[in-house]
Structures are given as C-alpha cells and as structure tokens.
Amino acid sequence: MAARPLTSAVPPTAPRGALLVVFLTVFIDLLGFGIVLPVMPRQAEPYLRALGLSELAGGAVIGLLFSVFSLMQFLFSPLWGRLSDRIGRRPMLLLSLAGSVVFYALYGWAVTMPADRAAVALGLMLGARIGAGIAGASVGTAAAVIADCTTPENRARGMALIGIAFGGGFTLGPLIAYFGLALFDRQPWGVGAIASVLSLVALLIALVVFRETRRPDSRAAKELPGMARTAAVLGMPFVGTLVLVYFLSIFAFANFEATLARLTESAFGMTDDDNFLVFAFIGFMLLLAGGGYRPLAKRLPETKLLAGGVALMIVGLAALGGVAWALCGRGLQEGGAEAGQGWLKVVFYGAAAVAVAGFACVNPSVSALISKLTDAGRQGEVLGVNQSFASLGRILGPSAGSILFAAHPSHALPFVVAVAVLAGVAALLRRLGTGRLSGG
C-alpha cells in the first residue's frame, strides 16, 4: 500500500516571523560553528604545549573539541524535538539561542586564560563546546516549525530554508572570523565575542517577532525520548530507511569537509588565510544551491531531487578523489608542473561545487519526505531523531575521513570511501521505489 502523508492541514497563513526566526536560529548555529572552526585548533595548541602533551595526544584533544559538539546534538536532538511537541516550538528555540549566547561567551573567556592555567582553559573550552552543541540541537525543532507552517506541497521548499541558512552561516562564519579578528587586533576572545553577540541579536529578534507555531490540536506522546521511542521512529514505514539515507549521506559529505583544509595544503600549498576563502566558497555554493533548490521543488518531486542530489555528490566527490590522486599520489605538485596544478585547481573548485550542490538537494528532500510521512503531533520528535543521526554522521565521518586521509600518500581514500557509501545510498533509494515513497 502506498504511504500516505499523515500531517493535518496547516493554517492558511504562517505565524508572523516564524520562518525568519527558524532561518536565524540555524544561521546563527552554523555561523558560530564557522567562526570557531578555523581557529580553534590554533587556539588550543598553546595550552596543549603547556601541558606537555605529545602530538598524538594533542590531536586527540583537538578531535574531542570538534566531535563533542556533534555528539551533544546526537544525544539531545530527539529530546529537543519531543519537548517542542509537548510545550511548544517557541520556548525551545528561545532556549537554544540563549544557550548560544552563554556558551560562545564562555569560549571567548576560556581562550584568554594564561598558559599556566592550561588545564582550566581546555576544560572551559570543552564545556563551551558541549554547551554550544546542546544549544545547537534545535535543528529538528526548526524543521518542525517549517512543517507547522507549510502545506505538504510546499514542504520541500520550506525545508530548503534550513539549507540556505546552513550555507549562509558556513559562508560568513570564516569570513567574520577573518575580519573580526583583525578588528579586535587578533585578540583570542574575538571569535567567541562575535558569535555570542550575534546570537544575542537573534535572540532579541525571536523574542519580538516569533509566535508559537505548534497547532493546539496536535497531541504529543507524554513520555520523553529513549531508545524505545527512537526504535519506534526508525520502525515507521519508509522513515527508518530515509533516516539511514540521511545518515550515510552526511557521513560521506563529512569525509570531504573534515579533510578539505588538509587536502588544499597538501595539493596546492594553501595557507590558513587561503583556507578561510576556500571554506567561504563552499558555504557560498551551499547557499546558492539551496536557493536554486526552491524553484526546482515546485516542478519536481522530492524523490527525484533526492536521487539527483546523490548522483551529483558521487560525481563531485569522485572528481575530488581524482584531483587528490593526481596531485598527491603522483606528485604533480612538485617538479615545476605549475600548469597541471593550475588546471587541477579549476577541477577542484568545480568538483567541490558539484558535490555541494548535490548535498543541497539531499538535505531538504529527506527532511520534507520524512515530515510528510509523519503525524503532526510527532513532527518535532521524528525530525529530531533524523537530525540526531545526521549528527552521528558528523561524528563518524570526520573521524573516518581523517584516518583514511593519512592512510595512503595520495590522500584519495576518504573520497573513495565516500563514493562507495553513496553508491549504497543509491541502491537503498532504488529498493525503496520512488513511486511508493512519494505515495504515488
């Protein structure tokens, strides 16, 4: 039997400011992440040296500072979603933004500690990352707001706003970090201060313009999330497979994200400042592709956009693996092969753009399909579980990518594995059947 959307009719007009606040919440989350991401390893290094840690142990600490953010999102996304089903979207999103204000400020304070208090500084940095991850576990709740405010026919276009916010935050974060540090005369607290102030601005806007979107007739289950509730979500028809598709897609893309800075250094000799611009380019392409997805969603079903996005990711990541093999595996960056390196740099940017465009199609398509297959009273919970597994992909993907990157001189293995995983995703989509999935 064909799957039928279970969402009830939505109000003819969305509550004023709801979509703006959703955009700002996700945008600020990624903006803060993008501000801190390029500089955190360098800010941690003096404390690691002061503690006398080996290079391996220091790398493990930096890895922990990165991964604990996504770990908290993995653990708390279902809880945020379920609470938003019970008490409303507004209090949860306000709490999320308030948490970002506090914990990014804490990060800014932590990195001002003197070297003789290295253990305290690293402990505060870790606490700030844990808190920011918990505060940032609201993406599923943000998606539930969009589900509240859109009809099933416009659901994919609404979900694309999250992708656009991701792209905007990822684009501007490194740029704000770059120019903001210059504005604050390279003071280490600058990145935390900028992220905290921007979160405060978003919080004030949300307090003024956001009105509750959870429909009063929706009935959420009383019990809080646990393994049994998560298993029940994964057992829903088609939903469990879509969550797996999302997890594997995030895992594959995270292999690329985690190794990007190391690849540009190994292949092209790019500096840290160059990488600010590379990350900004990736974010800009995500922003551009997210904007292009919205008109496409008016003409094509989510199933076709999802399959097309996976295909684009395969092509883009395979080409990036080819660039890595040509430049690092075969040593074309040496011996005066400037012409070949310049041509491959063009291929690198083009392949990255294709992979990002594919990911921009996968993200909203999966969320829209899951939302359309979910009852109105469980939107927060189910979309929270989906985002939880996305966070798990962002934990495992960078770890696998970092290990694979060092496992072979060509540095191509992360891309080989990513393409293989995406081939498995394509097989899953064929088994689902696009007609059955769309309810046709």
N, C-alpha and C positions, 0 to 999 in steps of 0.2 A: 504494500500500500504506500502511496506517495506520502511523504512527510508534509504536514500542514503547519503553517505558521500559527503559533499559539498566542501571539500578542493581541491584546484587545485594541479597539480603536483608540486613537490618541486624540487629544483636544485639537480643534481646528487651528489654533494658534499656539505657538510655544510660549512659555512664560518669558517675560521680558528679561533679557540679559543672560538667559541660561546658557546658550551656546557660546556667548562671549566669555563667560566665566570658565566653561569647560576648556575652551581654547587657551585661556590664560593659565589655568591650572597645569595643563600638560606642557604648555610652552615654558612656564617657569621651572617646572620639574626638569625638563631637558636643558633649559638654559643654565640652571645651576650645575647640572651634571657636566655640560660642555665647558663651563667656566673653570671648574675644578680639574677636569680630566687631564688637560695638557700639562698642568703644573704640579699636580700632587706628588708624582714620583720625585721630582727635584726638590720639593719642599720637605719630603720625608727623609731624603738622603743624609742631610747633616746630622739628624737625630740617630739614624742607623749607624753612622760612623762613630758618633759619640758613645754609643753602646758597645762598640767593638764587634758588631755582627759581621759574619762572613758575607761575601757577595751572594751566596746561595740563600742564607737566612734572611738577608735584607730583601732579596727578591720575593721571598715568601711573604714577608710582612707587607710589601707593596701590593702583592697579589691579593692579600687578605683585605687591604683597604679598598681595593677595587671591587672584589667579589661580594663583600658583606652587604653592600648597597643592594645588589640584586637578590641576595639571599633573603634580606628582610622583605623585599617586595614579594618574593615567592611565598614566604610564610604568612604575610599579612594581607595580601590582595583579596583572598576569599573572605577574610574577616571584615575588611572594609566594605566589600560588596554586600555581604549579608546584613551588616549593620545599616547600610544605606537603604536596604529593602525594608528594614524594620522601623528606623527612626527618621529616615529621610536623607536625600542627597545633600541638602544644604549644610547641615551640621558637619557631615563628614568631609566635604570639600573645604569648608572653612577651617576645620581642624588640620587638614592636610597643609594648607597654606600657612597657618600659624606655626606648625611644626617646622616648615621650611625656613621661616624667619629665624626661629630659635637655633636650629642646628647648623645652618650656614654661618650664623654669627659665632657659634661655638667653634666651628672650624677656623674662622678667621682669628679667634683668640688663641687657639691651640698652636698655630704656626708662628706665633710671636714669642713662644717660650724660649728661654736661652738653652744652649746645648747641654748645660749641666743638669737640666731637668728633662732630658730626652725621653725618659720613660713616661713621665706625666704628659708630655706633648703628644707622643704617639698614642697614649691611652685616650686622650681627648680627641685626637683625630679619628680614632676608631669609633669612639662614642658618637661623634658628629656624623660619621658615615652611616652608622647603624640608625640613628635618629632620622637622618635625611631619607634613608631607604624606607623606613616605616611611613614617614610622611608622604613619600612618593608612591606608596602602594595604592593610590587612589585612581589609577588609570582605568581600572574596571568600573569604578563608580562613575567616572567621567563618561565612559561608554554607555553606562546605564542611563545617564541624563540624556544622551543623544537618542537612545531608544525610547525614552519617555516622550521626547519632543518631535519625533519624526514618524511618518507613516511607513509601513513596510516597504512601499515602493521607493521611498527616498532614504531608506536606512543606510545604504552603502554610501550615498553622497554625504550624509551626516557623519558617518564614521571616518570619512576621508579627512574631516577637520582635525582628527587626532593625528593623522599622518602629517598634515600640514604643520600642526603645532610642533610635532617631533622635529620636522625639517627646519622650521624657523629657529627653534631652540638650539638645535645642533649646529646650525649655521652661525648664529650670532654669539653663542657661548664662547667659542675660541676667539672670535674677534673682539668681544668685550673684554675677555681676559687679557688679550694682547694690548689693546689700547688702554684698558683700565689700569693695568699695572704701570704703564707709562705715566698715566695721570696721577697715580699715587706714588710716583717716584720709586717704583719697584718694591714698595713695602709688601711684605709677605701676607699681611692681613687683608690686602686689597681685594683678592678674589672672593673671600668669604663675605666681606662687607658688601660688595656689589651684588652677589647672589641674595644676601639677606634683605637688602633694601628693595630689590626688585620683587622679591616675594611679599614684602610688606605692601608695596604698591598694589599688587594683585589682590592681596587680602582685603585692602580697603575698598577696591572696586567691587569685589564679591559681596562685601557687607552691604554695599549700597544698592547694587543692581540685581543680585541673584535672588530669585524666588523659588520656592520648593517646586520640583517637577514630578516627584513621585505621586502617582494618582491615588486619591484616598480610597478607591475601591479595590486596590491591589492588596492581596493578603500574602504576607511572607510567613514562612515557617518559623516557629518560635525558637527552635534550637539553633545554637551557633555552629559555625562550620567545624568539621572534624574530618577524620579520614572517611567515616561512613558517608557524610554529606558529599565530600569530593568524589567518592566512588559512585554515588548516585548520579552526580552530574555527568561523570565520564560514561555512565551506562545509558544515558539518554540517546535515543536514535539519532545517528549521524553526528551528534555533538562531540562524543568522545573521539571519533576519528578526526574531526575538524580541529579539536584541541591538539591532537598529535601532529597534524599537518602544520599547525602554527608553531608548535614547539620545535619541530625539525627544521622549519624554515628559519626561525630565529637562530637556532644552533648553527646552521650553515652560514648565515649572514654574519654572525658574531665571530666566526673564524676569520672573516675578512676584516671586520672592524678592529679586532684585537691585534692583528699583525700589520695593519696599514702603515703605522709610523715606522716600524722596523723594516718593512719592505721598501719604503721610499728612501730610507737611509742606505740600505744595502744595495739597492738597484741604481739609485740616482744620486746618492750622496747628499740628500736634503738635510738641512739644519732644523732645529726646533722651530724657528720662526717660519721656515718654509712649510712645516707640518701644520702650523696654525691655519695657513691658507688652504692646504690640502683638505683638512677637516671641514673648513668653511665651504669648500667646493662640494664636498659630499653632502653636507647639510643643505646647501642651496639646491642641488639636484633633487634631494628628497622633497624639499619644499615645492619645487617646480613640478615634479612628477605627481605630488599629491594634489596640486591644483589642477593638473591635467586629468586626473582620475575622475573628478567630479562630473564633467560633461560626458565622459565615457560611460559612467554609471547610469546615465539617463537612457542610453541606447543599447547597452549590453548587460546581460545578467551577471551577477556576481561570480557564478561558476566559471564563465568564460574568462572573466578578468583574473580570477584566481589561477586558472591553468596558464593563461598567458603570462602572468607575473612569474610563476615558477619557471617557465621556459626562458624568460629574459634573464632571470637570476642564473640559470645554468650557463647560458651563453656568456654573460658578463664575467662570472667567476672562472669559467674555463679559460677565457682570454687573459684574465689576470694571472692565472697559473702559467700560461704560456709566456707572458712577459717576465715573470719571476724566473722561469727556466732559461729563457734566452739571455737575461742579463746576469743572473747569479750563477746558474748551473753551468753556463757555457762561457762565463767570464767576459761578456761583451762590453762591460763597463770599463774594462782595462784595455790597454794596448792601443789607445787612440781611436776607438770606434765611436767617436762622438756622433757621427751621422746616424749610425744604427741606434744609438742610445736615444737621440732626439726623436726618431721615428717611433720607437717603442714607448717613449713618454706620451706621445699622442694616443697610441693604442691603450696605454694605461688609463688615461683620463676617460677615453671613450668607453672602455670596458667597465670602469667604475660607474660611469653614468648609466650604462645599461643595467648593471646589477642593481643599482639603487632604484631605478625606475621599476624593475620587476618587484622589488621588495615593497615599493609604494603601492603596488596593486594587490599584493598578497595581504598586507596588514588590514586594510578596511574591508576587503572581501570576506575574510574569515570572520571578523567581528560581526559584520552585517548578517551573514548566514547563520551564525550561532544565535544572534539576537532574534532573528525571525523564527527560529525553531524553539524559542523559549517563552514560557508564560510570563506575563507582565509582572507578576509578584516575585519572580526569581531572576530578573534581569541582572541585578547587582551581584547576586551570588554566582550565577553561571559565567557572566563576563569576568568576574573576579577570579574564578578558577582558571579561565582562559589566560588572563594576564599573569596569574601565578606561574603557569607552565611556560609562558613567554620569559618570565624572569629566570626560571630554571635553565632555559636555553641560553640566557645571557650569562649564567654562571658557568655552565659546562662548555659552551662554545669558546670563550676566550681561553679557558684552561687547555682545551684540546688544541686550539689553534697555536697557542704559544709553544706547546711541546712539539707539535708537528713542524712548526717553523724552524726549530733548531735541529730537527731530526735528520735533515738532508741539506747539503750545501746549496741546492737550487732554491730552497725556501718555497717550493711549489706544493708541498704536501697538504697544507691547510686548504688550498683551493681544490686539490684533487678529492679530498675527503668531502668537502662541501658539495661539490658537483655530484658525488656518489650518493650523498644523503638526499639531495634534491631529486635525483632520479628515483629514489624510493618514494619521495613525496608524490611525484608524477604518477607512479604506479598506484599509490593509495587513491588518488583522485580518480583514476580510471576505474578502480574497483568500486568506488562509491557510485559512480554513474552521475553525470551532471544533470540528467533529467530528473532522477529520483531526488537528488539533493535540492534542486530548486522547486520541488513539489509539482513538477510537470508530468 
